[in-house]
Amino acid sequence: MAMAPLLGRAFSLRTWALSSFLASTTLVLSACQAPSAVAQRSVKKIESHCPQGYVDMLNGKCSTLGMMTHTVQAIDGRSCPSGWVDVGGGYCRKR
């Protein structure tokens, strides 16, 4: 008779642990996704030069110095999708 409450407690602890793990995993995965088509003031330097409108910060990044934001995405050697223009440096900018 004394075993039933212990089994219920163990089950609820496992359920709580699993739900906590899933919630934290979801947060980590959503934070790690690269913002491929979001307006950026600073982007990672992919090629030897920065995209048009960006200044080389000499730390592996290119920045607009807060003057403006562009919606850019890395193209990884492919051509730009429809509605995007190649701005150099391995990036396309939304028109």
C-alpha positions in Angstrom: 0.0 0.0 0.0 2.9 2.4 0.8 4.4 1.7 -2.7 1.6 3.5 -4.7 2.4 7.1 -3.6 6.1 6.5 -4.3 5.4 5.4 -7.8 3.2 8.4 -8.4 5.9 10.8 -7.2 8.6 9.1 -9.4 6.3 9.4 -12.4 5.6 13.1 -11.8 9.3 13.8 -11.3 10.1 12.1 -14.6 7.4 14.0 -16.3 8.6 17.3 -14.9 12.2 16.5 -15.8 11.2 15.5 -19.4 9.1 18.6 -19.9 11.9 20.8 -18.5 14.4 19.2 -20.8 12.1 19.7 -23.8 11.4 23.3 -23.0 15.1 24.1 -22.5 16.0 22.3 -25.7 13.4 24.3 -27.6 14.8 27.5 -26.3 18.4 26.5 -27.2 17.4 25.4 -30.7 15.4 28.6 -31.4 18.3 30.7 -30.2 20.9 28.9 -32.4 19.0 29.3 -35.7 20.8 31.8 -38.0 18.6 34.7 -38.9 19.1 34.3 -42.7 16.6 36.9 -43.9 16.4 39.4 -41.0 17.6 43.0 -41.2 21.2 43.0 -39.9 23.5 45.9 -38.9 26.4 43.4 -38.5 27.2 40.3 -40.5 30.0 37.7 -40.5 32.7 38.3 -43.1 32.4 35.4 -45.5 34.7 36.5 -48.4 37.8 38.8 -48.5 35.6 41.9 -48.8 32.3 43.1 -47.2 29.0 43.4 -48.9 28.0 46.7 -50.4 27.0 49.2 -47.7 29.0 47.4 -45.0 32.4 48.4 -43.5 35.1 45.9 -42.5 35.5 46.0 -38.7 38.8 44.0 -38.9 37.4 41.4 -36.5 35.8 39.0 -39.0 32.6 41.1 -39.1 31.1 43.7 -41.4 28.9 46.5 -40.0 26.8 49.3 -41.3 27.9 51.3 -38.2 24.3 51.6 -37.1 23.5 53.9 -40.0 21.0 51.5 -41.6 19.9 48.0 -41.6 19.7 45.7 -44.6 17.9 42.4 -45.0 20.7 40.1 -46.2 21.3 36.4 -46.5 24.4 34.3 -47.2 24.3 32.6 -50.7 27.0 30.0 -50.2 28.1 30.2 -53.9 24.6 30.0 -55.3 22.8 32.6 -57.2 20.5 35.0 -55.4 16.8 34.1 -55.2 14.1 36.1 -57.0 13.6 39.5 -55.5 17.2 39.6 -54.1 20.3 41.4 -55.5 23.9 40.3 -55.1 25.8 42.8 -53.0 29.1 41.0 -52.9 31.0 39.4 -50.0 28.9 36.2 -50.4 25.6 37.9 -49.6 22.3 38.9 -51.3 20.1 41.8 -50.2 16.4 42.0 -50.4 15.2 44.6 -52.9 
